[in-house]
Amino acid sequence: MTASVPSPAPGRIRLIALGDELLAGVGDARALGWLGRAVAHQQGSEAPCEVFAVALPGDTSASLAERWDADVARRVDSEGMATGTIDHRVIIGLGAGDVTSGISLARSRLNLAKVLDGLERMRVPAFVVGPPPSADRARTAAIRELSGAYEDVCARRRVPYVDTVAGLDGHDQWVSDLARTGRDTPGQTGYGLMAWLVLHGGFGRWLGTEA
């Protein structure tokens, strides 16, 4: 299955974002998180972005698979979609909830595939951001496996995927930020690093805001 290829936005870009507490920027003193920083960097007057984020603390692929369609449907402008005046897109911020909940890699793959295939049927392009590393080394190893499974699902559907665990594992600033917060949600520095990875992972090209 091939995901629909986004075209330049006709008027407004409506971003519907689904994810966990990292999507909401929990722990960020500026309350922007990686999502706010990435969108602000690509915001333009010709095709302004409006963001509708739905964050669920401790979200897993299973809960995402159950709620995505209702959450997206409530935030779709049906008239704008029908007339092509509003370009709808979905951002998925995947956390490490599956590791915590003990969900198998096979089930994680199926859950994400369900969401992406549903969005494909709606002809709504998706952009997926994977879970970042933990302060705990054993947990990070499990997150790496989970991220690899997610990336494979996205690659098979030609959906952009940002592997944040590979980009941040062992990064001095990331490690220091987690040590400072005392948990697996970063502060301003960590969210800035995540946003940098997203921006360099093709976010602007996916939005159609840069070549």
N, CA, C and O of each residue as an XYZ file, in Angstrom:
844
protein
N       0.847     -1.191      0.000
C       0.000      0.000      0.000
C       0.878      1.235      0.000
O       1.867      1.298      0.730
N       0.520      2.224     -0.822
C       1.300      3.445     -0.922
C       0.526      4.610     -0.355
O      -0.622      4.837     -0.734
N       1.138      5.351      0.547
C       0.470      6.496      1.148
C       0.315      7.601      0.112
O       1.154      7.758     -0.774
N      -0.774      8.369      0.233
C      -1.004      9.480     -0.667
C       0.104     10.516     -0.492
O       0.552     10.780      0.624
N       0.531     11.089     -1.592
C       1.624     12.051     -1.555
C       1.063     13.446     -1.317
O       0.219     13.901     -2.089
N       1.504     14.135     -0.274
C       0.991     15.469      0.006
C       1.350     16.448     -1.101
O       2.447     16.385     -1.655
N       0.449     17.334     -1.419
C       0.710     18.403     -2.367
C       0.710     19.720     -1.625
O       0.210     19.784     -0.502
N       1.256     20.779     -2.214
C       1.270     22.063     -1.519
C      -0.113     22.467     -1.045
O      -1.097     22.296     -1.764
N      -0.187     22.997      0.150
C      -1.461     23.341      0.758
C      -2.191     24.421     -0.024
O      -1.573     25.400     -0.444
N      -3.520     24.258     -0.232
C      -4.290     25.211     -1.014
C      -4.614     26.485     -0.245
O      -4.761     27.542     -0.859
N      -4.726     26.420      1.048
C      -5.090     27.602      1.809
C      -4.584     27.511      3.224
O      -3.647     28.211      3.610
N      -5.208     26.644      3.998
C      -4.780     26.400      5.366
C      -4.372     24.943      5.514
O      -4.876     24.061      4.818
N      -3.443     24.712      6.442
C      -3.046     23.348      6.775
C      -3.580     23.048      8.170
O      -3.220     23.717      9.138
N      -4.431     22.051      8.265
C      -4.930     21.643      9.568
C      -4.166     20.401     10.012
O      -4.291     19.329      9.420
N      -3.372     20.570     11.069
C      -2.594     19.461     11.616
C      -3.316     18.877     12.812
O      -3.575     19.571     13.795
N      -3.636     17.609     12.724
C      -4.244     16.883     13.833
C      -3.152     15.982     14.402
O      -2.663     15.079     13.723
N      -2.780     16.233     15.634
C      -1.659     15.513     16.239
C      -2.143     14.586     17.345
O      -2.901     14.995     18.224
N      -1.701     13.342     17.293
C      -2.077     12.330     18.270
C      -0.827     11.794     18.947
O       0.174     11.534     18.281
N      -0.872     11.626     20.270
C       0.293     11.099     20.957
C       0.136     11.084     22.450
O      -0.979     11.122     22.970
N       1.275     11.027     23.156
C       1.247     10.939     24.615
C       1.702     12.258     25.229
O       1.606     13.309     24.595
N       2.196     12.202     26.456
C       2.579     13.429     27.169
C       3.724     14.187     26.499
O       3.846     15.399     26.678
N       4.561     13.492     25.733
C       5.637     14.183     25.021
C       5.062     15.092     23.935
O       5.613     16.159     23.663
N       3.970     14.678     23.323
C       3.317     15.514     22.331
C       2.806     16.807     22.963
O       2.805     17.866     22.335
N       2.370     16.697     24.225
C       1.838     17.861     24.937
C       2.940     18.746     25.509
O       2.660     19.833     26.014
N       4.191     18.293     25.433
C       5.297     19.099     25.949
C       5.366     19.139     27.461
O       5.818     20.128     28.037
N       4.923     18.076     28.108
C       4.978     18.024     29.567
C       6.424     18.195     30.038
O       7.324     17.499     29.566
N       6.637     19.120     30.968
C       7.968     19.384     31.479
C       8.682     20.535     30.800
O       9.757     20.943     31.239
N       8.091     21.069     29.724
C       8.697     22.179     29.001
C       8.229     23.497     29.611
O       7.035     23.799     29.602
N       9.161     24.277     30.138
C       8.805     25.551     30.775
C       8.159     26.517     29.784
O       7.425     27.419     30.187
N       8.426     26.334     28.501
C       7.838     27.207     27.479
C       6.518     26.654     26.946
O       5.836     27.312     26.160
N       6.161     25.438     27.378
C       4.890     24.807     26.989
C       4.740     24.641     25.480
O       3.632     24.708     24.947
N       5.861     24.425     24.798
C       5.825     24.253     23.350
C       6.024     22.793     22.940
O       5.410     22.318     21.985
N       6.887     22.091     23.670
C       7.215     20.732     23.282
C       7.895     20.710     21.919
O       8.216     21.757     21.358
N       8.111     19.510     21.393
C       8.742     19.414     20.071
C       7.768     19.824     18.976
O       8.175     20.378     17.954
N       6.492     19.555     19.185
C       5.502     19.861     18.162
C       5.388     21.367     17.928
O       5.444     21.825     16.787
N       5.230     22.134     19.005
C       5.109     23.576     18.864
C       6.326     24.198     18.216
O       6.203     25.103     17.391
N       7.502     23.717     18.585
C       8.737     24.262     18.018
C       8.836     23.947     16.520
O       9.194     24.814     15.723
N       8.518     22.713     16.146
C       8.630     22.318     14.739
C       7.625     23.063     13.872
O       7.967     23.527     12.784
N       6.398     23.180     14.344
C       5.373     23.874     13.560
C       5.710     25.361     13.443
O       5.571     25.945     12.368
N       6.152     25.974     14.542
C       6.495     27.397     14.519
C       7.600     27.674     13.502
O       7.603     28.717     12.849
N       8.532     26.739     13.374
C       9.646     26.915     12.431
C       9.158     26.900     10.993
O       9.745     27.558     10.133
N       8.073     26.147     10.715
C       7.577     26.009      9.347
C       6.355     26.879      9.065
O       5.828     26.866      7.953
N       5.908     27.627     10.056
C       4.707     28.436      9.887
C       4.916     29.507      8.825
O       5.947     30.179      8.810
N       3.943     29.665      7.942
C       4.046     30.668      6.893
C       2.725     31.370      6.676
O       1.674     30.865      7.071
N       2.774     32.520      6.056
C       1.560     33.301      5.830
C       0.732     32.769      4.669
O      -0.489     32.929      4.652
N       1.394     32.131      3.685
C       0.666     31.645      2.512
C      -0.187     30.425      2.838
O      -1.283     30.276      2.296
N       0.292     29.565      3.704
C      -0.463     28.375      4.102
C      -0.298     28.187      5.607
O       0.448     27.310      6.043
N      -0.990     29.003      6.402
C      -0.828     28.921      7.856
C      -1.275     27.578      8.418
O      -2.229     26.967      7.938
N      -0.553     27.135      9.453
C      -0.875     25.862     10.090
C      -1.729     26.093     11.327
O      -1.432     26.963     12.145
N      -2.789     25.309     11.456
C      -3.572     25.312     12.677
C      -3.442     23.926     13.289
O      -3.654     22.917     12.616
N      -3.090     23.886     14.574
C      -2.756     22.619     15.219
C      -3.830     22.220     16.231
O      -4.197     23.001     17.108
N      -4.319     21.002     16.090
C      -5.262     20.433     17.044
C      -4.618     19.171     17.622
O      -4.651     18.106     17.005
N      -4.035     19.306     18.809
C      -3.309     18.190     19.420
C      -4.183     17.453     20.426
O      -4.896     18.067     21.220
N      -4.115     16.132     20.378
C      -4.864     15.275     21.303
C      -3.859     14.356     21.993
O      -3.471     13.323     21.447
N      -3.444     14.741     23.192
C      -2.438     13.971     23.919
C      -3.083     13.158     25.027
O      -3.906     13.668     25.787
N      -2.705     11.894     25.114
C      -3.209     11.001     26.151
C      -2.032     10.494     26.976
O      -1.194      9.762     26.449
N      -1.942     10.860     28.255
C      -0.821     10.401     29.090
C      -0.681      8.883     29.074
O      -1.657      8.156     29.258
N       0.551      8.415     28.850
C       0.797      6.980     28.833
C       0.227      6.274     27.625
O       0.029      5.060     27.660
N      -0.041      7.000     26.560
C      -0.654      6.428     25.367
C       0.154      5.239     24.850
O       1.384      5.262     24.859
N      -0.543      4.212     24.407
C       0.079      3.042     23.791
C      -0.429      2.918     22.366
O      -1.369      3.610     21.976
N       0.184      2.045     21.592
C      -0.293      1.827     20.229
C      -1.705      1.247     20.252
O      -2.495      1.483     19.338
N      -2.017      0.488     21.303
C      -3.349     -0.102     21.412
C      -4.410      0.973     21.632
O      -5.454      0.962     20.981
N      -4.141      1.896     22.549
C      -5.110      2.969     22.794
C      -5.201      3.893     21.593
O      -6.274      4.408     21.280
N      -4.077      4.104     20.921
C      -4.085      4.926     19.719
C      -4.947      4.295     18.633
O      -5.711      4.982     17.956
N      -4.816      2.979     18.474
C      -5.592      2.275     17.458
C      -7.086      2.331     17.747
O      -7.907      2.288     16.831
N      -7.431      2.426     19.026
C      -8.843      2.478     19.397
C      -9.447      3.866     19.231
O     -10.630      3.998     18.920
N      -8.636      4.904     19.439
C      -9.195      6.252     19.499
C      -8.937      7.122     18.277
O      -9.593      8.151     18.113
N      -7.994      6.736     17.413
C      -7.542      7.640     16.369
C      -8.670      8.125     15.466
O      -8.736      9.310     15.139
N      -9.560      7.213     15.060
C     -10.572      7.600     14.080
C     -11.565      8.611     14.641
O     -11.949      9.561     13.958
N     -11.982      8.399     15.903
C     -12.906      9.345     16.524
C     -12.223     10.685     16.774
O     -12.823     11.738     16.561
N     -10.961     10.649     17.229
C     -10.237     11.889     17.503
C     -10.005     12.691     16.231
O     -10.117     13.917     16.231
N      -9.685     12.000     15.154
C      -9.468     12.692     13.884
C     -10.786     13.231     13.335
O     -10.860     14.377     12.891
N     -11.827     12.398     13.369
C     -13.118     12.799     12.802
C     -13.662     14.060     13.454
O     -14.258     14.904     12.785
N     -13.454     14.187     14.775
C     -13.961     15.364     15.484
C     -13.240     16.642     15.078
O     -13.753     17.739     15.297
N     -12.065     16.510     14.494
C     -11.254     17.687     14.184
C     -11.119     17.948     12.689
O     -10.385     18.843     12.271
N     -11.820     17.176     11.902
C     -11.817     17.375     10.456
C     -12.866     18.424     10.081
O     -13.995     18.397     10.572
N     -12.475     19.334      9.214
C     -13.426     20.289      8.641
C     -13.955     19.655      7.356
O     -13.297     19.706      6.317
N     -15.135     19.064      7.431
C     -15.663     18.295      6.299
C     -15.805     19.134      5.046
O     -15.477     18.683      3.948
N     -16.299     20.362      5.209
C     -16.464     21.225      4.040
C     -15.111     21.606      3.457
O     -14.924     21.593      2.240
N     -14.165     21.947      4.336
C     -12.838     22.309      3.868
C     -12.146     21.159      3.178
O     -11.422     21.360      2.202
N     -12.361     19.948      3.677
C     -11.757     18.771      3.047
C     -12.399     18.505      1.689
O     -11.710     18.179      0.722
N     -13.725     18.647      1.623
C     -14.438     18.369      0.379
C     -14.086     19.370     -0.715
O     -13.958     19.004     -1.883
N     -13.929     20.633     -0.332
C     -13.636     21.679     -1.317
C     -12.150     21.837     -1.587
O     -11.759     22.509     -2.541
N     -11.318     21.221     -0.750
C      -9.875     21.323     -0.926
C      -9.301     22.633     -0.437
O      -8.169     22.977     -0.776
N     -10.072     23.381      0.366
C      -9.576     24.658      0.879
C      -8.787     24.497      2.170
O      -8.056     25.403      2.571
N      -8.933     23.343      2.825
C      -8.156     23.050      4.028
C      -7.444     21.717      3.831
O      -8.076     20.691      3.580
N      -6.149     21.750      3.945
C      -5.310     20.562      3.752
C      -5.126     19.867      5.095
O      -4.422     20.375      5.968
N      -5.751     18.715      5.263
C      -5.687     17.977      6.518
C      -4.518     17.003      6.521
O      -4.275     16.303      5.538
N      -3.799     16.968      7.635
C      -2.688     16.034      7.815
C      -2.649     15.584      9.269
O      -3.108     16.300     10.159
N      -2.105     14.409      9.505
C      -2.051     13.860     10.859
C      -0.612     13.584     11.265
O       0.137     12.933     10.537
N      -0.236     14.085     12.433
C       1.061     13.811     13.041
C       0.841     12.823     14.175
O      -0.051     13.010     15.002
N       1.645     11.782     14.216
C       1.541     10.784     15.276
C       2.845     10.785     16.073
O       3.910     10.476     15.540
N       2.747     11.135     17.351
C       3.901     11.116     18.233
C       3.856      9.876     19.111
O       3.130      9.839     20.104
N       4.631      8.862     18.746
C       4.599      7.587     19.463
C       5.514      7.625     20.686
O       6.668      8.042     20.591
N       5.004      7.198     21.814
C       5.793      7.128     23.027
C       6.236      5.702     23.316
O       6.123      4.818     22.468
N       6.739      5.495     24.520
C       7.238      4.174     24.916
C       6.211      3.423     25.754
O       6.563      2.507     26.498
N       4.955      3.803     25.638
C       3.909      3.158     26.425
C       3.799      1.657     26.204
O       3.424      0.919     27.114
N       4.123      1.205     24.998
C       4.044     -0.233     24.720
C       5.074     -1.011     25.532
O       4.826     -2.147     25.934
N       6.231     -0.394     25.770
C       7.261     -1.037     26.594
C       6.764     -1.169     28.024
O       6.901     -2.226     28.640
N       6.193     -0.106     28.546
C       5.664     -0.109     29.908
C       4.538     -1.121     30.069
O       4.450     -1.810     31.085
N       3.681     -1.204     29.060
C       2.496     -2.061     29.140
C       2.763     -3.508     28.744
O       1.895     -4.365     28.910
N       3.956     -3.788     28.221
C       4.302     -5.158     27.840
C       3.635     -5.629     26.563
O       3.452     -6.829     26.363
N       3.269     -4.696     25.699
C       2.663     -5.060     24.418
C       3.744     -5.638     23.510
O       4.840     -5.085     23.418
N       3.442     -6.741     22.843
C       4.433     -7.385     21.988
C       4.740     -6.524     20.771
O       3.922     -5.699     20.363
N       5.933     -6.719     20.189
C       6.309     -5.971     18.994
C       5.344     -6.251     17.844
O       5.000     -5.351     17.078
N       4.908     -7.510     17.732
C       3.971     -7.864     16.659
C       2.668     -7.092     16.803
O       2.117     -6.602     15.817
N       2.176     -6.985     18.036
C       0.930     -6.253     18.266
C       1.136     -4.764     18.044
O       0.255     -4.091     17.509
N       2.290     -4.241     18.448
C       2.587     -2.826     18.226
C       2.569     -2.502     16.738
O       2.032     -1.479     16.315
N       3.162     -3.386     15.961
C       3.187     -3.197     14.508
C       1.766     -3.182     13.944
O       1.420     -2.320     13.136
N       0.959     -4.132     14.371
C      -0.412     -4.226     13.862
C      -1.223     -2.990     14.238
O      -2.014     -2.489     13.439
N      -1.020     -2.508     15.455
C      -1.777     -1.337     15.906
C      -1.437     -0.105     15.066
O      -2.330      0.622     14.631
N      -0.140      0.125     14.841
C       0.249      1.278     14.035
C      -0.227      1.110     12.596
O      -0.682      2.069     11.973
N      -0.121     -0.099     12.073
C      -0.571     -0.351     10.705
C      -2.059     -0.042     10.554
O      -2.486      0.492      9.530
N      -2.835     -0.377     11.565
C      -4.276     -0.097     11.524
C      -4.539      1.393     11.385
O      -5.394      1.817     10.607
N      -3.795      2.177     12.147
C      -3.974      3.632     12.105
C      -3.554      4.197     10.747
O      -4.292      4.975     10.142
N      -2.376      3.808     10.272
C      -1.868      4.347      9.011
C      -2.725      3.916      7.826
O      -2.951      4.700      6.905
N      -3.198      2.683      7.845
C      -4.057      2.215      6.756
C      -5.393      2.950      6.770
O      -5.961      3.236      5.716
N      -5.894      3.256      7.973
C      -7.136      4.011      8.066
C      -6.980      5.419      7.525
O      -7.865      5.926      6.835
N      -5.859      6.053      7.834
C      -5.597      7.389      7.323
C      -5.415      7.376      5.811
O      -5.823      8.308      5.119
N      -4.804      6.318      5.309
C      -4.633      6.188      3.864
C      -6.004      6.100      3.177
O      -6.214      6.708      2.128
N      -6.916      5.356      3.762
C      -8.260      5.259      3.183
C      -8.954      6.624      3.170
O      -9.752      6.918      2.280
N      -8.640      7.449      4.167
C      -9.206      8.792      4.228
C      -8.458      9.764      3.319
O      -8.891     10.899      3.123
N      -7.332      9.312      2.765
C      -6.457     10.148      1.942
C      -5.906     11.327      2.748
O      -5.796     12.450      2.257
N      -5.568     11.030      3.990
C      -4.957     12.023      4.867
C      -3.507     11.612      5.107
O      -3.269     10.551      5.684
N      -2.537     12.410      4.687
C      -1.121     12.067      4.872
C      -0.731     12.032      6.347
O      -1.240     12.813      7.151
N       0.168     11.129      6.692
C       0.636     10.975      8.071
C       2.138     11.213      8.157
O       2.886     10.978      7.208
N       2.551     11.688      9.325
C       3.968     11.887      9.650
C       4.149     11.321     11.053
O       3.438     11.716     11.977
N       5.095     10.402     11.220
C       5.230      9.680     12.484
C       6.571      9.989     13.147
O       7.622      9.957     12.508
N       6.505     10.290     14.446
C       7.702     10.546     15.250
C       7.796      9.460     16.314
O       6.856      9.255     17.083
N       8.922      8.769     16.358
C       9.091      7.655     17.266
C       9.479      8.067     18.675
O       9.778      9.236     18.922
N       9.476      7.121     19.597
C       9.782      7.402     21.002
C      11.260      7.685     21.233
O      12.112      7.042     20.618
N      11.580      8.637     22.108
C      12.973      8.958     22.420
C      13.541      8.012     23.476
O      12.787      7.254     24.087
N      14.845      8.040     23.701
C      15.456      7.153     24.693
C      15.097      7.522     26.126
O      14.699      8.649     26.424
N      15.249      6.543     26.992
C      14.991      6.710     28.423
C      16.315      6.955     29.152
O      17.397      6.761     28.598
N      16.198      7.381     30.397
C      17.393      7.509     31.240
C      17.871      6.135     31.679
O      19.007      5.981     32.127
N      16.998      5.127     31.548
C      17.316      3.748     31.933
C      17.815      2.987     30.701
O      17.110      2.912     29.695
N      19.015      2.426     30.773
C      19.632      1.779     29.616
C      18.839      0.559     29.130
O      18.676      0.359     27.926
N      18.352     -0.246     30.065
C      17.594     -1.436     29.665
C      16.296     -1.029     28.963
O      15.889     -1.641     27.976
N      15.666      0.001     29.485
C      14.433      0.485     28.864
C      14.718      1.058     27.472
O      13.931      0.872     26.544
N      15.839      1.748     27.340
C      16.205      2.304     26.036
C      16.420      1.200     25.007
O      16.052      1.360     23.843
N      17.008      0.087     25.422
C      17.207     -1.038     24.500
C      15.865     -1.540     23.983
O      15.732     -1.855     22.800
N      14.873     -1.615     24.862
C      13.539     -2.055     24.458
C      12.883     -1.025     23.542
O      12.178     -1.383     22.598
N      13.120      0.248     23.824
C      12.562      1.308     22.989
C      13.169      1.261     21.594
O      12.484      1.521     20.605
N      14.458      0.929     21.516
C      15.101      0.801     20.201
C      14.412     -0.283     19.361
O      14.178     -0.093     18.167
N      14.098     -1.393     19.977
C      13.414     -2.465     19.253
C      12.024     -2.020     18.815
O      11.596     -2.293     17.694
N      11.329     -1.333     19.712
C       9.992     -0.842     19.391
C      10.045      0.164     18.247
O       9.230      0.110     17.326
N      11.007      1.082     18.308
C      11.147      2.083     17.259
C      11.456      1.440     15.920
O      10.951      1.874     14.885
N      12.288      0.401     15.937
C      12.597     -0.310     14.700
C      11.360     -0.939     14.080
O      11.202     -0.941     12.859
N      10.480     -1.477     14.929
C       9.241     -2.074     14.439
C       8.334     -1.001     13.839
O       7.747     -1.200     12.776
N       8.223      0.130     14.522
C       7.414      1.230     14.012
C       7.954      1.748     12.676
O       7.198      2.015     11.742
N       9.280      1.880     12.611
C       9.892      2.398     11.386
C       9.633      1.482     10.207
O       9.407      1.957      9.094
N       9.661      0.173     10.433
C       9.407     -0.778      9.357
C       7.979     -0.654      8.845
O       7.739     -0.704      7.638
N       7.028     -0.492      9.766
C       5.626     -0.319      9.364
C       5.479      0.919      8.488
O       4.791      0.893      7.468
N       6.134      2.004      8.900
C       6.049      3.247      8.133
C       6.733      3.123      6.777
O       6.215      3.608      5.771
N       7.895      2.476      6.748
C       8.644      2.326      5.503
C       7.838      1.547      4.466
O       7.860      1.879      3.281
N       7.132      0.517      4.912
C       6.319     -0.286      3.995
C       5.194      0.538      3.386
O       4.689      0.206      2.314
N       4.799      1.611      4.065
C       3.693      2.454      3.587
C       4.185      3.804      3.068
O       3.385      4.672      2.719
N       5.489      3.970      3.023
C       6.109      5.207      2.543
C       5.618      6.418      3.344
O       5.352      7.488      2.798
N       5.511      6.210      4.640
C       5.141      7.277      5.562
C       6.408      7.759      6.257
O       7.174      6.935      6.757
N       6.654      9.063      6.306
C       7.860      9.574      6.971
C       7.916      9.160      8.437
O       6.917      9.221      9.153
N       9.103      8.738      8.870
C       9.290      8.319     10.260
C      10.573      8.933     10.797
O      11.617      8.876     10.147
N      10.491      9.520     11.983
C      11.660     10.102     12.636
C      12.064      9.213     13.809
O      11.324      9.069     14.782
N      13.251      8.622     13.697
C      13.769      7.726     14.732
C      14.502      8.556     15.791
O      15.707      8.780     15.681
N      13.781      9.005     16.805
C      14.394      9.881     17.806
C      15.301      9.125     18.770
O      16.239      9.710     19.311
N      15.043      7.844     18.994
C      15.894      7.110     19.926
C      17.303      6.976     19.360
O      18.279      7.066     20.105
N      17.417      6.763     18.055
C      18.732      6.655     17.438
C      19.452      8.005     17.452
O      20.671      8.067     17.613
N      18.686      9.077     17.282
C      19.289     10.391     17.221
C      19.688     10.959     18.578
O      20.557     11.827     18.660
N      19.049     10.470     19.647
C      19.264     11.068     20.963
C      19.965     10.170     21.975
O      20.461     10.663     22.988
N      20.016      8.880     21.726
C      20.635      7.967     22.681
C      22.114      8.319     22.868
O      22.888      8.278     21.912
N      22.498      8.658     24.077
C      23.873      9.003     24.376
C      24.225     10.454     24.108
O      25.353     10.873     24.370
N      23.287     11.225     23.595
C      23.550     12.651     23.336
C      23.710     13.379     24.669
O      22.838     13.306     25.534
N      24.810     14.065     24.822
C      25.135     14.687     26.115
C      24.026     15.596     26.632
O      23.664     15.534     27.807
N      23.491     16.436     25.759
C      22.462     17.380     26.194
C      21.165     16.676     26.561
O      20.475     17.086     27.494
N      20.832     15.618     25.830
C      19.631     14.851     26.146
C      19.788     14.159     27.496
O      18.897     14.219     28.343
N      20.916     13.508     27.682
C      21.186     12.802     28.935
C      21.148     13.782     30.111
O      20.573     13.481     31.156
N      21.760     14.948     29.935
C      21.776     15.948     31.005
C      20.385     16.468     31.304
O      20.043     16.716     32.460
N      19.578     16.636     30.258
C      18.228     17.154     30.442
C      17.364     16.167     31.218
O      16.611     16.570     32.105
N      17.463     14.877     30.896
C      16.691     13.871     31.625
C      17.159     13.782     33.070
O      16.348     13.596     33.977
N      18.461     13.913     33.288
C      18.990     13.873     34.653
C      18.466     15.058     35.457
O      18.211     14.948     36.656
N      18.312     16.187     34.781
C      17.833     17.391     35.452
C      16.342     17.277     35.804
O      15.919     17.727     36.869
N      15.551     16.677     34.911
C      14.116     16.553     35.184
C      13.814     15.378     36.113
O      12.803     15.377     36.816
N      14.698     14.376     36.111
C      14.489     13.222     36.976
C      13.450     12.247     36.464
O      12.987     11.385     37.211
N      13.077     12.372     35.195
C      12.113     11.439     34.598
C      12.359     11.375     33.100
O      13.292     12.007     32.604
N      11.537     10.623     32.366
C      11.766     10.454     30.935
C      11.096     11.517     30.079
O      11.053     11.387     28.856
N      10.578     12.558     30.698
C      10.106     13.716     29.938
C      11.155     14.808     30.063
O      11.531     15.173     31.177
N      11.638     15.339     28.938
C      12.721     16.318     28.981
C      12.241     17.719     29.345
O      11.059     17.949     29.601
N      13.192     18.641     29.360
C      12.882     20.047     29.527
C      13.044     20.758     28.193
O      12.926     20.140     27.135
N      13.315     22.058     28.245
C      13.402     22.831     27.017
C      14.484     22.309     26.068
O      14.277     22.245     24.857
N      15.623     21.942     26.622
C      16.719     21.469     25.783
C      16.342     20.195     25.037
O      16.561     20.087     23.831
N      15.779     19.240     25.752
C      15.405     17.976     25.135
C      14.344     18.126     24.067
O      14.427     17.504     23.008
N      13.345     18.953     24.343
C      12.304     19.171     23.333
C      12.861     19.888     22.112
O      12.432     19.644     20.984
N      13.824     20.778     22.351
C      14.478     21.435     21.226
C      15.234     20.451     20.356
O      15.235     20.572     19.131
N      15.877     19.478     20.981
C      16.592     18.447     20.226
C      15.621     17.580     19.422
O      15.892     17.241     18.270
N      14.498     17.227     20.029
C      13.488     16.444     19.306
C      12.963     17.225     18.107
O      12.797     16.669     17.021
N      12.703     18.515     18.306
C      12.205     19.341     17.202
C      13.229     19.405     16.076
O      12.869     19.369     14.899
N      14.514     19.500     16.441
C      15.571     19.541     15.433
C      15.554     18.270     14.585
O      15.687     18.331     13.362
N      15.390     17.129     15.234
C      15.326     15.863     14.497
C      14.115     15.815     13.580
O      14.205     15.340     12.447
N      12.989     16.305     14.066
C      11.768     16.320     13.255
C      11.958     17.214     12.030
O      11.603     16.831     10.915
N      12.516     18.401     12.244
C      12.722     19.329     11.138
C      13.700     18.771     10.116
O      13.536     18.988      8.916
N      14.711     18.057     10.580
C      15.689     17.470      9.668
C      15.256     16.090      9.170
O      15.974     15.431      8.417
N      14.074     15.672      9.605
C      13.521     14.404      9.137
C      12.480     14.579      8.045
O      11.704     13.666      7.763
N      12.468     15.747      7.439
C      11.576     15.969      6.305
C      10.239     16.589      6.634
O       9.311     16.521      5.827
N      10.120     17.196      7.810
C       8.834     17.767      8.221
C       8.367     18.867      7.261
O       7.196     18.897      6.881
N       9.258     19.757      6.872
C       8.899     20.830      5.963
C       8.494     20.328      4.591
O       7.547     20.836      3.991
N       9.213     19.327      4.093
C       8.850     18.748      2.788
C       7.482     18.098      2.864
O       6.677     18.215      1.941
N       7.221     17.408      3.975
C       5.924     16.752      4.145
C       4.793     17.772      4.202
O       3.719     17.546      3.646
N       5.036     18.890      4.873
C       4.040     19.945      4.949
C       3.852     20.660      3.611
O       2.786     21.208      3.331
N       4.901     20.644      2.795
C       4.863     21.397      1.563
C       5.287     22.838      1.752
O       5.045     23.681      0.888
N       5.933     23.129      2.904
C       6.358     24.491      3.181
C       7.798     24.762      2.754
O       8.271     25.897      2.819
N       8.496     23.700      2.315
C       9.851     23.890      1.787
C      10.100     22.848      0.725
O       9.444     21.807      0.693
N      11.058     23.133     -0.150
C      11.335     22.239     -1.266
C      11.901     20.927     -0.778
O      12.197     20.044     -1.583
